[in-house]
Amino acid sequence: MKFVFCTLICLSLAFASSGCSRGSGGANANQISSDQGQHYTDANQAFTDGTALLDEGDTDRAIDILNQAVKLNPDLADAYFRLGIAYGLVEARDATIVEEDVNAETPAPEKGKKLNSVIAFEHAIDGYKKIVAVNKEDHASWFNLGRSYNKLNKDNDALEAFREAVRLNPEDTEYQTALGAILIKLARYREAVAPLKKALEIDPENVEAQEFLEDAEAGRSRVNYTGTPKPSNSNVNANANLSNVNSSSNTEEKPNSNNSNKPPSTPRPTPKTIQ
């Protein structure tokens, strides 16, 4: 009897151990492993997972997975745009660490070498240009093209892309806000007023558009008074905030209407902010 009792206890422990092991394996199966790495064969899935990690603040892992996405599909402009955001965050983080550490030596940049964020945004531009070359009516890609240009401070190119997005879809408050913001950045205050008012007409809760409109009207008043525009905080604000219009996570793109392999879009955040 004692032998039977001991045997039952051993069997119970064995089953319990087996159950815990299966439960642990099941939980890990739905997670992206940070130790072993995740290898993808589908660019869209890699884009989706990389974007999720970026939104969660896991920037380094996001970079790894988004790089897989663009290797699988070199024309996936949205992935390059997110990759540019991610690299920009890492570059800013590294620069901050150097500034805060008085003993740290700032490495001299290699002559002629571009930052990874710059390279990614350049690829995003190439990708969006290919999309609009095939479908000139794809307003979302025009908008994302403008955002990519803005990231590289190519303001006149950004302006033309935003104008085209607004022409194709004038009832989008994000497009109107971005157009007004880039016009402020270029010190074209009078022109900035109309799209910003339109943005607020479409969405009275658009906080960024309201702030930009105040800057535009202040800049216009200065120009009317002096006859020539002067550098001001309006330009500084536009330069700092244009990349915040329409993306509170700093990462959201407009879904491309012409991309047959387009990644799933994410809900539009509020209040509206862009990057």
N, C-alpha and C positions, 0 to 999 in steps of 0.2 A: 504493500500500500504506500509505503514511504517512497519506494522507487517510482511508482506511477505518479505520485504527487510532484516529485522533483522533475520528472519528464514533462509534465504539463506546464510547469513554471518556465522551463527552458524554451518550450515551443512558443509560449506566450511572448516571451522576450524577443525571440527571433522574429515573430510576425510584427511586433511593435517596431523593431528596428527597421524591418523591410518597409513598413508603411511610412515611416518618417523619411526614409531615403527617397521613396517615390514622390512624396509630397514636396520635398526640397527640389528634386529635379524638375517637377512640373512648374514650380514658381520661377526657376531660373530660365526655363525654356522661353518664357515670354519677356525676358529682359535682354538688353544688349550687353554682352559681356565686356567689361572693361579690362579683364585680364587676358582673355584669349583673343579678343577682337571679333568683329562681325564682318563676314565677307559676303558681299552682295552679288547677285547676278541680274538684278532688276534696278535700273537707274531711278525709276519713280519711287520705289520703296526706299532706296537709299536716301533720296531727296526728302521724303516724308520723315524718316527717322532722324536724319541729320538736322532737319528744321526743328523737330520736337526737342532734340537735345539743346539746340541753340536757344530756343525759347525758355528752356529750363535753366539756362546758365552754364551748361556743361560744354563750354566752348571748344576745348581741346578734342573731345570725342566727336563733337559736331564737325570739326574740320576734317578729321579722318574719314568720316562717313560721307560728307559732301564731296570730298576728293574722289571717293569711289564712284559717286553719282556722275561726276563730269568725265571720269575715265570711261564709264560705260556708255555715256551719251555726251560727247563733246559739244553738242549743240543745245544742251539744256541750260538756257540762259538764266532761268530762275535759280538754279543751283549755284551757278557762278556768282550771282548777285548775293545770295546768302553766304557764300564762301568769302566774298569780299567783306561783308559785315563781320563775320567771325574773325577773319585775319585782322581786321581793323581793331577789334576789341582786344585781341592778344597783343598787338603792337602798342596800343595805348597802355595796357596793363604793364607790359615790360618797361615802357618808358617811365611809368610812374614808380615802379620798383627802383629803377636806377636813380631817379630824382630823390626818393626818400632815403636811400642808403648812401650816406655821405662817404662811405669807404668804397663804394662800387665805382668801377671804371666804365665809362661809357664807351662801348666799342665804336671805332671809327667806321662809318658806313663805307661799303665797297663802292668805288667809283663806277658810276653808270649802272649799278644794280638797283632794280626796282623793288619796292616793297611787295610782299605777297598780296596785300589787299589791292594794290594798284593793278597787278597782273590779273587778279580775279575780276575786277570791275571792267578791265579792258576786254576780257573774254565775254563778260556779260553784254557789253556793248555790241560786240561782233555777233553774238547770238540773237539779240533783239533786232539788229539791223537785218539779219537774214529773214527773220519772221515777217517784218513789215515790208520787206522787198517782195515777198510772196503774197502777203495779204495787207495791202495798204490801209484797209479799213479796221485793222486790229488796234483799237484805241488803247487797250490795256498794255500792249507791247510798246506803243509809243510813249505811254506814261512811264513804264519801267525803264525804257531807254533814256528818258529825261532824267530819271532818278540816278541812273548809272553815270551819266555825264556829270550830274551835279556832284557825285562822290569824288570825281576827279577834277572838280572845279572848272569844268569846261562849260561855262555858264551860257554862252551864246548857243552852243549846240543843245544844251538842256532846254533853253527857251524855245527853240524851234520844235523840239520833240513835245514839250508840254502844250504848245499852241496847237499842234496837230491832234493831240489827245482831246483837247477841249473842243476843237472843231468837230471831231467825230462824235463826241459824247458831251455836249455842253451842260447836261443836267447832273453831272457828277461833281459833288462838292469838293472831293479830294483833288480832282484835276484843276478846278478853278483856284483852289487854295495854293497848289504848287505853282501855278502860273503866276499868281500874284506875288508869291514869295520870291521867285527868281527875278521878277521885274524889280522888286525892292532891292535885291542883292546887286542888280545892275544900275541902281539909282534912277530907275525909270518910274518914279513915283506916280505920276499922273496916270500912266497906263495900268499900274497895279491896282488902282482903286476899283475899276469896273469888275474884274474877275473876282475880287475879294467880296464885293457887295453881292455878286451873283452867288458866290459860295454860301453866304449867309442867308440869302433868299431861299436857297435849296435846303439848307440845314441851319436854322437859327441857333442851334446848340454847338456849332463849330467854333470852339474856343480859339483855336489857332488862327482861323480866318479873321476873327474879331481883333486879335492882337496885331496881326499883320496889317489889317485895315487902319488901325490907329497909327502904326508906323508909316504907312503909305500917305495918309492924310497929313501927318506932321511933316514928312519929307516934301510933299507937294506945297505946303505952306511956306517952307523955307525957300524953295525954288521960286515961288511967286514973289517972295519978299526980296531976295537977293538977285534973282535973275539967273543964277547958276547953282547947280547942286553942290552941296558941301558934304564931306564925309561926316557921318553921324552914327549914333547908336542904332538907327534904323537899319543901316547896312550891316552892322555887326549882328543885330538880332536876326536879320534874314539869313545871314551866312551861317549862324549857329543853329537856327531853328528850321531851315528849309528841309534838312534831313530828318526832321521829326514829324513832318506832316504826313498823316495817314498810316502810321505804324507804331503803335504804343510799345510793341515788342522790339522795335528797331529792325525787324526782319521781314515783314510781310510784303509780298509782291501782289500785283493784280494778276489774276489767272489769265493766261494767254488764250484767246479764243481760237487761234489758228494752230495750236500745237496738239497734234493727235495723241502725243504721249504726255500731255500736260499733267503736272502733279495736282493732287486735290487742293482746292483753295481752302483757306482758313477763314473763320468768321471775321468780319471787319470790326476792328476795335473801336471803342468810344471812350473818351473823346478822340476825334480824328487827329492823328499825328503822322508825318512821313520821314523816311530815311533814304 
